[in-house]
Structure formats: C-alpha cells, structure tokens
Amino acid sequence: MASPFQVGLVMQGLPSINSGLLPSVTKAFSATWAQLTRSSEASKRTIYTQTAPLVKEEAQYQKINDSVAELPAFLKAYPGLRNQHVFPSFNGTPMLAGQILRSAFGNSRASAFSTLTGATRHLTSLPASSFNKISPPVPRLPGQSFARGFLSFSGLSQNALYRAEQAANNNSQNPAAQEKFYETLLRANLPQYIIDRYQTGQYATNRACEDKYIKALERTGQFEKARLVADRRGDFVENPALSGEEIQAIGQAVAAQSRGGNFAMSRGNATSGYSGTGARETPIHVVVDESIGGTIFKWIKFLFYFGLTAYFLLVFLTLAIEATGMMKKVAGTNSNEAQAAQQTARFSDVHGCDEAKEELQELVEFLKDPSQFSTLGGKLPKGVLLVGPPGTGKTLLARAVAGEAGVPFFFMSGSEFDEVYVGVGAKRVRELFAQARAKAPAIVFIDELDAIGGKRNERDAAYVKQTLNQLLVDLDGFSQNSGVIFLAATNFPQLLDKALTRPGRFDRNVTVPLPDVLGRIAILKHHTKSIQVNPSIDLSILARGTPGFSGAELENMCNQAAVRASRQKATSVRMEDFDWAKDRIMMGAERRSAVIPLEERKMTAYHEGGHALVGMFTEGHMPVYKVTIMPRGQALGVTHFLPEGDKYSWSKKQILAHIDSSLGGKIAEELIYGTDNVTGGCSSDLMAATRYARRMVMELGMSPVVGDVNMTEDYQHLSTKTKELIETEVRRIIEESRGRVTTILQKHRKELDLLAKALVEYESLSYDEMKKVIAGETLPHKLKILPNVPIKLPETGGSFAPPLEGSGAAAAKNGEKEF
C-alpha cells in the first residue's frame, strides 16, 4: 500500500488516480494539526540542544525497514526512472535518490526529489553515504522545460542555497543561523535535506529549528515521526526531573563561563541515542565554544600568575644570593661595602673650627702611639660624635683625622645600610666593624647617623630596630685598646636614641659651629688660593658681609665669583663678582627679564632710599654697605648693612635703630606719594619692626611699663589685661620710631630725591657712591641703566644737614675708617 505522501504525489502528478485516497490525506493532515496544537500549548522556553539520533526512541513505537524499496508501479512507466532507487526515511517512507524533474509532476512538491541532480555545485551538509549513485540525465519528455545556467529550486537559485549553507556551516553552534538555513530549505522545498542535516547532531538547535524539522517530516509524509518528535519535546519540557529554573540556571551558568562564546546543551548522547533528564544516570551534556574575549582573558590571567610567580622566585633567589654571598665570589665586592682608603686631607685644610680640631688632635696622637695613654691607666674614648649645622666641615674633620694619623678610613653614609630586604642593615654593620678590626688601627666614620640611629619606639616593628641594635652591640664590643675609633656626624643630635649617645659608646660630643668673622676670613683665604683674585679686594669686608655663612657656602661663593669673572673676560676676580655671588646665594638670581614699569621702579627707589638714609643718619645703626633695586627672588630691592663684626648681644639703642630703619621705606613712600598710595612692599619691614618691639617688651625687659619679666613661654596663660598691656607697649615703641623716622626723612628730603634718582639710573649703589650722590656729585665711571630719569628735585637751596653723631656717615665725614 502506498504511503500518504506517495498518494499526494500521484494525485498532483497524475490526475487520473482514484480519488478514494483523499480520506488518507485528510487523516494525515488531521494528525499533523493535532500535533501542532499540542506544540503551541507547550512551554515557550527556548532550550539550546545538540540533536542526537532518535533510533532508540523510535524503536519503541515502530520498527524501521532499512531495505531498499522499489519504485511504485505508477512510476515505473517512465523510462528514465526505471533504474532509480528509493532510500527509506526514518519512518519507512520511500525517498528518491536519483534525478526527478519537477516538470514531470507539474507542481512544487515534486521538486523535493530533485535536490542535487544536474547541479554544478553541490550542497555539502549531507554525508556522501546518504545518496546513491546519480543516474544519467533523463531524456526530455514532451512539454518539459529546462532552466539554463543554474538550477532553480522553487524560485531560489542554487547559488543562494550555497551561500545560505556556507553561512550555517560557519556558525555551526549558532541556533539562529541553523534556523535561518532551515527556513531557506523549506522555501526551496528541500525538506529531506533538513531532516538529514538535523539528524547528524553536529549543529546547534533550538525550538524554532525543531519546528522546521517537524515541518520537513510532515512534508515528506513522516507524520508519525513528526508526532513522536513533538511528543518527545513536550516530555523534555515537562520532565519533572529538571525544573525550568534549573534549565535556565544551567544556560546562564554556561553563558557566563563561556564569556560570550556560543554554547549548546545536549539531552542525549550523540552515539547512543538516549535523552538526558539532568539526573546522574542521564546527564545533560554541555558543549562550550569559547569566544575571543574569553581566550584573551585566559591569556591575561596566565601572564599575571606567571609574572607574580616569577617575582616571588626572583625575591627568593636574591635573598639566597645575599645570604650565601655567591655574587661576591662571581662579581667581586658589593659596591655598598665600605672600602678602606688612605686620606690625603690634613688639619691645615680645615678652617673656622679651631676648637674642634684641638679635640680631635688627641685621637690622632692615640692612633700614632696608643701606649702613651695607657701608662697612667687612662682610656681613650671609643666614639666621637660630631654635631653641627650642614656645611661646617664635619666630614672634612673626620678625613683629616685619618689623614694625619695615616690609618685606613672606613666611610659609609647612614642611608646605605638599610634596603628593601630585612636584615641587610644589620649585616652590613657587622661587616663594617669586622673589616675595621681586621685592619686596626683604623677609623670608622658614619655620616648622617640619624638615618639609622633614630629614637626607638615601642610601636616599631622588630625589623626596624635591627640595624640600630646591631650598631649598639658592635660599639659595646669595642675595647679601648682595639685600635679602632668610631666617628659619626649628624645635624640633629636631638633625634638620636639615648642608648646610642650614652658614655661608653659616644664618650665625646664635638660641636662644629658656623665660622665667625676670623674663621670666615681664614676660609676665604684658603679657597682664594686657587683662583686669581684682584689685589685690591679686602677679604675682611667679604667676611663681615657674610654672617651665618658656612664653609661650604663660602667655597661656593668663591667658585661662582670666579665663574662670573671668567664669563665676563676679566683678568681677575673683582669685588663686584664676589658681591654678585653673595647676593645670588642669599636672595637668588637676578630677575633681569622682569618687566617693571618706570613708576614702580621709582617707588622702589624711594623705598630703598628711605631705608638707607635712616640707617645713615640714625645713631647706633650698622653702616650701610650697598643698596639696589635689582629684583632678586621675591624682593624688588634690598638694602645691605655691614656689621663691624659678629653680633652676640644687642643694646636697646641698637634695637631701636633697627626698628627705625625698618620703617624708613614705608615712611618714605608716605612722604612722596601720600598715605593712600603706599604699596604692600613694606609688609616684611613691618613684620621685622614688630618682632623687634615684641622681643623688647616680652623677652628682654626693655619696657618700663611691663617690667623685667619674660612672657614668651606662658603667653597663652596670661590674663587679658596683661596681653593688652603688652600690645600697648609694642604699639608705643612703633609709634615713637615712626616719629623719629618722619623727622629724619623730612629733614633730608633732598638727599632722598637724589638717592632715588641715582638708584633708578644705576640700579645699585655702594656706600661710597651713595655718599657722592647725596653730596650732589656725579658718577662718571658708572654705567647708567636708565639715563635721564624724570625725577623732579626740590628747588630749596642750602647745605645738607650733617649726619648724626655716631652714625656711619658721620664717621666717614670725619675721615675715620668705617669698617
């Protein structure tokens, strides 16, 4: 008996067939409609599965006859189909494998049997074993039409099908791509191709793909199998062994793990044919196709772990090498290891600290002849701590001691001991003292001792204290006759641990102060030996004008002066070169590129002229040395006063004179421009004047109202009345000074104008040049910076007022030596 699909084909191709077969066709379509109704009522959840052969399930319902079927009798009448074969489908329905022409049947359903015949390019999804040998072309029948150039499938060209197939094959794990290809095959009326491709189990699928597969089964007449597939899908969704939430969770977990890759879930084994339920006996197989992003992430994670492992391995190897000393044997001595060196410095190279040299001379005598100190039972100090400001010559003193004694000198800085690894500092301390003992007599010198000898705290970690503890142990291990002397230098002795500075470790503290006038003269003479200095230079003037300079700063000043003289093609270093170098060190470089309007330059000239005139005509003030309006650093101008020597104490008259000179600039601006036009350049002057007045009242007992008391320490605890009294006295001192300054400047108004005009023209004036200017003389040998400055001088005649007795100007007028 012919199948319903065969009956349908016969009815379409041969109208003369008995119409009694219509009930069978109706029954087939009724079964299909019932199956579609049940499918629409099932869950709408889309589940991505890998298809598997269904042979095992179908065997439960029907046995398939795999023998090759012969052609029906009504098709054997065609000569071209006699030798054709029919291969069975999954439900036993015969399926042609040869060439069947759609024109022989006259409708679109017949084209389902003409999938590959006569094609110039074949679809490659089906395995080769799925087709029998293709027969030769069929002779043309009457009324048959052929398409030339390409084969047509229900309006779709073979090229279109080929492109669709390639797209689906390139995205084999993309269910959407497979569903699109299945839709194209249905439009081309190639349902058998869909069935064979779907049943391979090599392509991803979803509910839409299963729908296309069911439609293909129905078109080929496999209604029973279509019903079985629909029932199986309903069982899969409604399987109580795996809930919908679990299925969704599995899909989400796989999607998250794949990081964007395509994935497919299989309910069955592709080889065995059984379906999975999620239980242990029937697991769900998941295949993950990882995306490019996931691959990149894996490589990044791998490189991160590899780098981390390599870093820790390198640290471990470094510690092992440090501990065993293998690198010393291979590459020589470590650069951080202290090396014994013979010093060439002598005490004759050290100036400005004679007292410190005398104390260290004992160490030299001990190193030369230790026995002379032990005859009477005396012991030489084991350690000497050099304390003083930076640049005073502490390191040079230690080198001079080693040079005078002619012993090895071990030098290390405090920052060279500790490193990133724990225990390195203590190890280097042990090695340093071991080398010194091996080459005794020797000197061990550690510069910047506060770097490793700072005060310990109970909150510090144990490794922080290791270096200091080892230093304390080695200092205690020294014996007085070991021949090793330990020297150290620091700028902050108050930061050192008390256990380090106690007697027995550091028995002596040698202070190396800033040099005084005589010390600065000696330092300048030493450093000017190597440069060509003009014979007219008086080094005592330089020494008096550099109070607070250290030996290193004086050396730097001499070097910069020599460089400037060489740059200006001078034959020797002049006094102006030294002044330039001193100002550069004190206030910074000249700001010659600063664009300052002429009116502001005139105001600055009056301001600095007021300072200079008040200093010249005030009794008890230091002599004026130089005044300039050249901008340097943050200052637009400066007036230098030259002390006769280092000042260690100040009288009340001298302090009041300094207050007067500090207010001279502001009062000069008020006299020339009015109180409303005074600039803010006097802020530092007012600060200095107030500081002097407050010290007079609160510290020095120079106020008759407050009395001889010191109120600096307990100022916060003073009563309000006492604080008001202090402020009243400070204001009184300032106001009295203001009156004195106003009187001086009004009296010497003409000198003020002359001095301001000269400052604008020449920028800088020395004391001798200032005397000539205020006397009305010219400076023919001095280069003018801004000639013809429009400053109107007063027309009032008369001679200049004489300087006050005791001032620097009065001494110069009387022919006395100012300095």
C-alpha positions in Angstrom: 0.0 0.0 0.0 1.3 3.5 -0.9 2.1 6.0 1.8 0.0 9.2 2.1 3.0 11.1 0.7 3.1 8.9 -2.3 -0.6 9.3 -2.7 -0.3 13.0 -2.6 2.4 13.0 -5.3 0.4 10.7 -7.5 -2.6 13.0 -7.2 -0.6 16.0 -8.1 1.3 14.4 -10.9 -1.3 12.1 -12.3 -4.9 13.4 -12.1 -6.3 10.2 -13.2 -5.6 8.4 -9.9 -8.6 7.3 -8.0 -9.9 10.0 -5.7 -10.6 7.4 -3.0 -7.3 8.2 -1.5 -8.4 11.6 -0.2 -9.5 10.2 3.2 -6.0 9.1 3.9 -4.6 12.5 3.0 -7.3 14.1 5.3 -6.3 11.8 8.1 -2.6 12.7 7.7 -3.3 16.4 7.9 -5.6 16.0 10.8 -2.9 14.2 12.8 -0.5 17.0 11.9 -2.9 19.7 13.0 -3.4 17.9 16.4 0.3 17.7 16.8 0.7 21.5 16.1 -2.0 22.3 18.6 -0.2 20.3 21.3 3.1 22.0 20.5 1.5 25.5 20.8 0.3 24.7 24.3 3.8 23.6 25.5 6.2 25.9 27.3 7.7 28.8 25.2 11.1 28.4 26.8 13.9 28.0 24.2 16.3 25.3 25.0 19.6 25.0 23.1 20.3 21.3 22.4 22.6 19.2 20.4 20.4 16.9 18.3 21.0 13.1 18.7 19.8 10.2 16.6 16.4 9.1 17.6 16.7 5.5 16.6 16.3 4.2 20.1 13.1 6.1 20.9 11.5 5.2 17.5 12.2 1.6 18.1 9.8 1.8 21.0 7.0 2.6 18.6 7.8 1.1 15.2 10.5 -0.9 13.5 12.1 0.6 10.5 12.6 -1.5 7.4 16.0 -0.4 6.1 15.9 -2.4 2.9 15.9 -0.5 -0.3 12.3 -0.1 -1.6 11.4 -0.4 -5.2 9.6 2.3 -7.3 5.8 2.2 -7.2 4.1 0.7 -10.2 2.8 4.1 -11.5 6.4 5.5 -11.7 7.9 2.5 -13.4 6.0 3.6 -16.6 8.6 6.4 -17.0 11.7 5.1 -18.8 14.0 7.5 -17.1 13.0 6.2 -13.6 13.3 2.5 -14.1 16.8 2.3 -12.7 16.3 4.7 -9.9 16.3 3.7 -6.3 14.3 4.8 -3.3 16.1 5.0 0.1 13.9 4.8 3.2 13.4 7.6 5.5 13.1 7.3 9.3 9.5 6.1 9.2 9.9 3.8 6.2 8.5 6.3 3.6 10.3 5.8 0.3 12.6 8.6 -0.8 14.0 9.0 -4.3 17.8 9.5 -4.6 18.1 9.9 -8.3 17.2 12.7 -10.7 13.5 13.6 -10.6 12.3 16.5 -12.7 9.8 18.9 -11.2 8.2 19.4 -14.7 7.3 15.7 -14.8 4.8 16.3 -12.0 3.7 19.8 -12.6 3.8 21.2 -9.0 6.3 22.4 -6.4 6.1 19.3 -4.2 7.7 17.2 -6.9 10.9 19.4 -6.7 11.6 17.9 -3.3 13.0 14.9 -5.1 15.4 16.9 -7.3 17.9 18.1 -4.7 21.3 17.6 -6.4 20.7 16.2 -9.9 22.2 18.3 -12.6 23.8 20.8 -10.2 27.1 22.3 -11.0 27.9 22.9 -7.3 26.6 20.6 -4.6 25.5 21.3 -1.0 28.0 19.7 1.3 26.0 19.2 4.5 24.9 15.6 3.7 27.4 12.8 4.0 28.3 11.0 0.9 26.7 7.8 2.0 23.3 9.5 2.1 23.0 9.4 -1.7 23.1 6.6 -4.2 24.9 6.9 -7.5 23.4 9.6 -9.7 21.9 8.3 -12.9 22.5 9.7 -16.3 20.3 12.6 -17.4 16.7 11.7 -18.2 15.6 12.2 -21.8 13.4 15.2 -22.4 9.7 14.4 -22.1 7.1 16.2 -24.1 6.3 19.5 -22.7 9.3 19.5 -20.3 11.2 22.9 -19.8 14.8 23.3 -18.5 16.5 26.3 -16.9 19.9 27.1 -18.4 23.0 28.3 -16.4 21.8 27.3 -13.0 19.3 25.1 -11.2 16.2 26.6 -9.7 14.5 25.4 -6.5 11.1 27.0 -6.1 12.4 30.4 -7.1 15.7 30.1 -5.2 18.9 29.7 -7.2 21.5 27.2 -6.4 24.0 29.9 -5.6 21.6 31.3 -3.0 21.3 27.9 -1.3 25.1 27.5 -1.4 25.6 30.9 0.3 23.0 30.0 2.9 24.6 26.6 3.6 28.1 28.2 4.0 26.7 30.7 6.5 25.1 27.9 8.5 28.3 25.8 8.4 30.5 28.7 9.5 28.2 29.2 12.5 27.5 25.6 13.4 26.9 26.3 17.1 24.6 29.2 16.4 21.0 28.0 16.5 19.7 31.2 14.8 21.9 30.6 11.8 20.7 27.0 11.5 17.1 28.0 11.8 17.6 30.6 9.0 19.1 27.9 6.8 16.3 25.5 7.5 13.8 28.3 6.6 15.6 28.7 3.3 15.5 25.0 2.6 11.7 24.9 3.3 11.2 27.8 0.8 13.3 25.8 -1.7 11.1 22.8 -1.0 14.0 20.6 0.2 12.6 19.0 3.4 14.7 15.8 3.1 17.9 17.9 3.3 16.6 19.5 6.5 15.9 16.0 8.0 19.3 14.6 7.1 21.2 17.7 8.4 19.2 17.9 11.6 19.7 14.2 12.4 23.5 14.4 12.2 23.6 16.0 15.7 26.5 18.3 14.6 24.6 21.6 14.6 23.1 23.6 17.4 19.3 23.7 17.6 16.5 25.4 19.4 12.8 25.2 19.5 12.5 27.1 16.1 14.8 24.6 14.5 12.8 21.7 15.9 9.7 23.3 14.4 11.4 23.4 10.9 12.4 19.8 11.4 8.8 18.8 12.2 7.6 20.6 9.1 10.1 18.8 7.0 9.0 15.5 8.4 5.4 16.4 7.6 6.3 17.4 4.0 8.0 14.1 3.4 5.0 12.2 4.8 6.6 11.1 8.0 3.6 12.2 10.2 4.1 9.5 12.8 7.7 10.5 13.3 6.8 14.2 13.5 4.3 13.3 16.2 7.0 11.4 18.1 9.3 14.4 17.9 6.6 16.8 19.1 5.7 14.4 22.0 9.4 14.0 22.9 9.8 17.8 23.1 6.8 18.1 25.3 8.2 15.4 27.6 11.5 17.2 27.7 10.0 20.5 28.8 7.6 18.9 31.3 10.2 16.4 32.7 9.8 16.6 36.5 13.5 15.6 36.9 14.7 19.1 35.8 12.7 22.2 36.5 12.5 25.2 34.3 14.5 27.3 36.7 17.2 24.7 36.7 17.4 24.6 33.0 17.6 28.4 32.9 20.3 28.4 35.6 22.3 25.9 33.6 22.1 28.0 30.5 23.0 31.2 32.3 26.0 29.5 34.1 27.3 28.1 30.8 26.9 31.5 29.2 28.7 33.3 32.0 31.5 30.7 31.9 31.9 30.9 28.2 32.2 34.8 28.4 30.2 35.4 25.3 31.0 32.2 23.5 28.5 30.0 21.7 27.3 27.0 23.7 24.9 24.1 23.2 23.2 21.7 25.7 22.5 18.2 24.8 19.9 16.0 26.4 21.2 12.9 24.9 24.3 11.1 23.7 25.0 11.6 20.1 26.1 8.0 19.7 23.8 6.1 22.0 20.6 8.0 21.2 19.2 8.3 24.7 17.9 11.6 26.0 19.2 13.3 29.2 17.0 14.4 32.1 19.6 16.1 34.3 19.9 13.2 36.7 23.1 11.3 37.4 22.1 8.4 35.2 21.1 10.7 32.3 23.2 13.8 32.4 22.8 16.9 30.2 25.9 17.3 28.0 27.1 20.9 27.5 29.4 22.0 24.8 31.1 25.4 25.1 32.6 27.3 22.2 34.8 29.9 23.9 34.8 33.4 22.4 37.8 35.6 21.6 37.3 37.7 24.7 37.4 34.6 26.9 40.6 33.4 25.2 42.2 36.8 25.8 41.1 36.8 29.5 42.7 33.4 29.9 46.0 34.6 28.5 45.9 37.7 30.7 45.3 35.6 33.8 48.1 33.2 32.8 50.6 36.1 32.3 49.6 37.7 35.6 50.1 34.5 37.5 53.3 33.8 35.6 54.7 37.3 36.5 53.7 37.0 40.1 55.4 33.7 40.4 58.5 35.0 38.7 58.6 38.0 41.0 58.5 35.9 44.2 61.0 33.5 42.7 63.4 36.4 42.0 63.0 37.7 45.5 63.8 34.3 46.9 66.8 33.9 44.7 68.1 37.4 45.6 67.8 36.6 49.3 69.5 33.3 48.8 72.4 35.0 47.0 72.6 37.7 49.6 72.7 35.2 52.4 75.3 32.8 50.8 77.4 35.6 49.2 77.6 33.8 45.8 77.6 37.1 43.9 80.6 38.3 45.8 82.6 35.3 44.6 81.4 35.8 41.0 81.2 39.5 40.5 83.6 40.8 43.2 82.8 43.1 46.2 79.5 44.8 46.6 79.5 48.5 45.8 77.8 49.3 49.1 80.5 47.6 51.1 82.8 50.1 52.9 86.3 50.3 51.5 89.4 51.2 53.4 91.0 54.3 51.9 94.0 56.4 52.8 93.1 60.0 53.2 95.1 63.0 51.9 93.2 65.7 54.0 95.1 67.4 56.8 94.2 69.7 59.6 95.7 72.5 57.6 92.8 72.1 55.2 90.2 72.7 57.9 89.5 76.3 58.9 86.9 78.0 61.0 86.6 75.4 63.7 89.8 75.6 65.7 88.3 74.2 69.0 87.0 71.1 67.2 90.5 70.5 65.7 92.1 70.7 69.1 89.8 68.0 70.5 90.3 65.7 67.6 94.1 66.1 67.8 94.1 63.7 70.7 92.6 61.0 68.5 95.5 61.4 66.1 98.1 61.1 68.9 96.3 58.0 70.2 96.4 56.3 66.7 100.0 57.2 66.3 101.1 55.9 69.8 98.4 54.2 71.8 100.8 53.3 74.6 101.3 56.8 75.9 97.6 57.0 77.0 97.6 53.7 78.9 100.7 54.2 81.1 98.7 56.0 83.8 95.5 53.9 83.4 93.7 56.4 81.1 91.3 55.3 78.4 90.7 56.9 75.1 87.1 57.5 74.1 85.7 54.8 71.9 83.4 57.1 69.9 83.2 60.7 69.0 80.0 62.4 67.7 80.5 65.5 65.5 77.5 67.8 65.8 76.9 71.0 63.8 74.9 72.7 61.0 75.3 71.4 57.4 78.5 72.5 55.6 80.6 73.3 58.7 83.2 70.6 57.9 82.3 67.6 60.0 83.2 65.1 57.3 86.3 67.0 56.4 87.4 66.9 60.0 87.0 63.1 60.1 89.0 62.7 56.9 91.7 65.0 58.3 92.0 62.8 61.5 92.5 59.7 59.3 95.0 61.6 57.1 97.0 62.9 60.0 97.2 59.5 61.6 97.8 57.7 58.4 95.4 54.9 59.2 92.7 53.2 57.0 89.4 55.2 56.8 86.1 53.4 56.5 83.3 55.7 55.4 79.6 54.9 55.0 76.5 57.0 54.9 73.6 56.2 57.2 71.3 55.7 54.2 73.5 53.0 52.7 72.8 50.4 55.4 69.1 49.7 55.1 67.5 48.5 51.9 64.3 46.8 50.9 65.3 43.5 52.3 65.0 42.9 56.1 68.3 42.2 57.9 70.6 43.8 55.3 71.4 46.8 57.5 72.5 44.7 60.5 74.6 42.5 58.2 76.4 45.5 56.8 77.1 46.9 60.3 78.7 43.6 61.3 80.8 43.5 58.1 81.9 47.1 58.5 83.2 46.7 62.1 84.7 43.3 61.2 86.8 44.9 58.4 87.8 47.7 60.7 89.0 45.3 63.4 91.0 43.3 60.8 92.8 46.5 59.7 93.3 48.1 63.1 94.3 50.8 63.8 91.6 52.3 61.7 88.8 54.9 61.8 85.1 54.1 61.1 83.1 57.1 60.1 79.3 57.1 59.6 77.8 60.3 58.1 74.2 61.2 58.8 74.0 58.9 61.8 70.4 60.0 62.5 69.3 57.9 59.4 69.9 54.6 61.4 70.3 55.8 65.0 66.9 57.5 65.5 64.9 57.1 68.7 63.2 53.7 69.0 59.5 53.4 69.7 57.6 50.5 71.2 55.2 50.6 68.2 58.1 50.0 65.8 58.3 46.6 64.1 61.2 44.3 65.1 63.0 44.6 61.7 63.1 48.4 62.1 65.3 48.1 65.2 67.7 45.5 63.8 70.3 47.9 62.4 70.4 50.1 65.5 70.6 47.2 67.8 73.5 45.7 65.8 75.3 49.1 65.9 74.8 49.2 69.7 76.2 45.7 70.1 79.3 46.5 67.9 80.0 49.7 69.8 80.0 47.9 73.1 82.2 45.2 71.6 85.0 47.7 71.0 87.7 47.7 73.6 89.8 50.7 74.4 92.9 49.1 73.1 91.4 47.7 69.9 92.9 50.4 67.8 89.6 51.3 66.1 87.9 54.7 66.7 84.3 55.3 65.7 83.4 58.7 64.4 79.9 59.8 63.4 78.3 63.1 62.3 74.8 64.4 62.5 72.9 67.6 62.1 70.1 66.6 64.5 71.6 65.2 67.7 68.2 65.5 69.4 66.8 62.8 67.2 69.4 60.1 68.2 68.5 57.3 70.6 69.7 57.8 74.1 71.2 54.4 74.2 73.4 55.3 71.3 74.7 58.6 72.7 75.4 57.4 76.3 79.0 57.4 77.6 80.7 54.1 76.7 79.6 54.4 73.1 80.0 58.0 72.3 82.2 59.4 75.0 82.6 62.8 73.4 80.3 65.2 71.5 82.4 67.7 69.5 80.4 70.7 68.3 81.4 72.2 64.9 79.7 75.6 64.8 79.3 78.1 62.0 82.6 80.1 61.5 82.9 83.6 63.0 84.5 86.6 61.3 88.0 85.3 61.8 87.0 81.8 60.7 85.3 83.2 57.5 88.5 85.2 56.7 90.6 82.1 57.1 88.2 80.0 54.9 88.1 82.7 52.2 91.9 82.9 52.2 92.1 79.1 51.8 89.7 79.0 48.9 91.1 82.0 47.1 94.5 80.4 46.8 93.4 78.5 43.7 91.8 81.5 41.9 93.2 84.8 40.6 91.9 87.5 42.9 92.3 91.2 42.4 94.8 92.5 44.9 92.5 95.4 45.9 89.9 93.0 47.4 89.6 93.2 51.1 88.6 89.7 52.3 87.6 91.1 55.7 84.8 93.1 54.1 83.5 89.9 52.5 83.8 88.1 55.8 81.9 90.8 57.6 79.2 90.8 54.9 78.6 87.1 55.1 77.4 86.4 58.7 75.9 83.0 59.1 77.7 81.6 56.0 79.1 78.1 56.4 82.4 76.9 55.0 80.6 75.2 52.1 78.7 78.4 51.2 81.9 80.4 51.3 83.5 77.9 49.0 80.5 78.1 46.7 80.7 81.9 46.7 84.3 82.0 45.7 83.6 79.5 42.9 80.7 81.4 41.5 82.6 84.7 41.6 85.5 83.1 39.6 83.0 81.7 37.0 81.3 85.1 36.6 84.6 86.8 36.1 85.7 84.3 33.5 82.4 84.7 31.7 82.9 88.4 31.5 86.5 88.0 30.2 88.0 89.7 33.3 91.7 89.2 34.1 91.0 88.6 37.8 88.1 88.1 40.2 86.8 91.5 41.3 84.9 92.7 44.3 81.8 93.1 42.3 82.0 89.5 41.3 82.1 88.4 45.0 79.1 90.7 45.7 77.2 89.2 42.9 77.9 85.7 44.1 76.9 86.6 47.7 73.6 88.1 46.6 72.9 85.1 44.4 73.4 82.8 47.4 71.4 84.9 49.8 68.5 86.1 47.6 68.6 84.1 44.4 69.4 85.0 40.8 68.8 88.4 39.3 65.5 88.8 37.5 66.7 91.0 34.7 63.9 89.8 32.4 61.2 91.1 34.7 59.3 94.0 33.1 58.8 96.6 35.8 57.1 99.9 34.9 59.2 103.1 35.4 56.8 104.4 38.0 57.1 101.3 40.1 60.9 101.4 39.8 60.8 105.0 41.1 58.6 103.9 44.1 61.0 101.1 44.9 63.9 103.5 44.7 62.3 105.8 47.2 61.5 102.9 49.4 65.1 101.6 49.5 66.4 105.1 49.7 64.4 105.6 52.9 66.0 102.6 54.5 69.5 103.7 53.5 69.0 107.3 54.7 67.5 106.4 58.0 70.4 103.9 58.6 73.0 106.6 57.7 71.5 109.3 60.0 70.5 107.1 62.9 72.8 106.8 65.9 73.8 103.2 66.8 72.9 101.7 63.4 75.2 99.5 61.4 76.9 101.2 58.5 75.2 100.9 55.1 77.1 98.7 52.7 75.0 98.6 49.5 71.5 99.4 48.2 70.0 98.1 45.0 66.6 97.9 43.2 67.6 94.9 41.1 64.8 92.3 41.6 66.2 89.1 43.2 64.0 86.2 44.2 60.8 87.6 45.8 62.4 91.0 46.6 62.2 94.1 44.3 65.1 95.7 46.1 67.3 95.4 49.2 69.5 97.5 51.4 72.6 95.8 52.9 74.1 96.9 56.2 77.6 95.8 57.1 78.2 94.9 60.7 81.6 95.6 62.2 81.8 92.0 63.5 79.6 89.2 64.6 76.9 90.5 67.0 76.3 88.3 70.0 74.4 90.9 72.1 72.2 93.9 71.3 71.6 97.1 73.2 68.3 98.9 73.4 69.7 101.7 71.2 70.8 99.3 68.5 67.4 97.5 68.5 65.5 100.9 68.3 67.8 101.8 65.4 66.9 98.7 63.5 63.2 99.4 64.1 63.7 102.9 62.7 65.5 101.6 59.6 62.7 99.0 59.0 60.1 101.8 59.0 62.1 104.0 56.7 60.8 102.6 53.5 57.1 102.9 54.3 57.5 106.5 55.7 59.4 107.5 52.6 56.5 106.3 50.4 54.0 108.2 52.5 56.1 111.4 52.2 56.3 111.2 48.4 53.0 109.6 47.3 50.7 110.0 50.3 49.3 107.6 52.7 46.7 106.3 50.2 49.3 105.3 47.7 51.6 103.2 49.9 52.3 99.8 48.4 52.4 96.4 50.0 56.1 96.1 49.7 56.5 97.2 53.3 54.9 94.0 54.7 58.2 92.4 55.6 59.5 95.6 57.1 56.5 95.9 59.4 56.9 92.3 60.4 60.6 92.9 61.4 59.8 96.1 63.3 57.0 94.4 65.2 59.2 91.4 66.0 61.9 93.6 67.4 59.4 95.6 69.6 57.8 92.5 70.9 61.1 91.0 71.9 61.9 94.2 73.8 58.7 94.0 75.7 58.2 90.3 76.3 61.8 88.8 76.4 64.4 91.5 77.1 62.6 93.5 79.8 63.2 96.8 77.9 59.7 98.2 78.7 59.4 100.3 81.9 55.6 99.6 82.0 55.7 95.8 81.7 58.9 95.4 83.7 61.7 92.9 83.8 59.7 89.8 83.1 59.8 87.1 80.3 56.3 86.3 79.0 57.1 84.2 75.9 56.7 80.7 77.5 53.3 81.4 79.3 51.8 83.9 76.9 48.7 81.7 76.3 48.1 81.7 80.1 48.4 85.4 80.6 45.4 87.5 81.6 43.6 89.7 79.1 44.8 92.8 80.9 48.4 91.8 80.7 48.1 91.0 76.9 46.5 94.4 76.3 49.4 96.0 78.2 51.9 94.2 76.0 50.2 95.2 72.8 50.0 98.8 74.1 53.7 98.9 74.7 54.6 97.3 71.4 52.4 99.9 69.6 54.0 102.7 71.6 57.5 101.7 70.6 56.4 101.5 66.9 54.8 104.9 67.0 57.8 106.6 68.7 60.0 105.1 66.0 57.6 106.4 63.3 58.0 109.9 64.6 61.8 109.7 64.6 61.9 108.4 61.1 59.5 111.0 59.8 61.7 113.8 61.2 64.8 112.4 59.6 63.3 112.0 56.1 61.6 115.4 56.2 64.9 116.9 57.1 66.8 115.1 54.4 64.1 115.2 51.6 66.6 116.5 49.0 69.0 113.7 49.7 66.2 111.2 49.4 65.3 112.5 45.9 68.9 112.5 44.8 69.4 108.9 46.1 66.2 107.7 44.4 67.1 109.3 41.1 70.6 107.6 41.2 69.1 104.2 42.1 66.7 104.4 39.1 69.7 105.3 36.8 72.3 102.9 38.1 70.2 100.2 39.9 72.9 99.5 42.5 75.0 101.9 44.7 77.8 101.1 47.1 78.3 103.1 50.3 81.0 105.4 48.7 78.7 106.0 45.7 75.8 106.9 48.0 78.0 109.5 49.7 78.9 111.1 46.4 75.3 111.1 45.2 73.8 112.8 48.3 76.6 115.3 48.2 75.5 116.3 44.7 78.4 114.7 42.8 78.2 112.6 39.7 79.4 109.1 39.0 81.2 109.4 35.6 82.7 105.9 35.6 79.5 104.1 36.4 77.3 102.9 33.6 73.7 104.2 33.6 70.9 101.7 33.2 68.1 104.3 32.6 69.6 107.8 31.8 67.6 111.0 32.2 65.1 109.7 34.7 62.2 112.2 35.0 62.5 112.9 38.8 61.9 116.5 39.8 64.3 117.6 42.6 63.4 120.1 45.3 64.3 123.7 44.5 65.1 124.7 48.1 68.8 125.6 48.5 71.0 125.3 51.4 73.6 122.8 52.5 72.8 119.3 53.5 72.1 118.5 57.2 75.1 116.9 58.9 74.9 113.3 59.8 74.1 112.4 63.4 76.9 111.8 65.7 77.8 108.1 65.9 76.4 107.1 62.6 78.3 105.6 59.7 78.0 108.7 57.6 79.5 110.9 60.4 82.4 108.5 60.7 83.1 108.8 57.0 82.8 112.6 57.1 85.4 112.8 59.9 87.8 110.7 57.9 87.5 107.7 60.2 87.7 104.1 58.9 84.1 102.9 58.6 84.9 99.2 58.8 
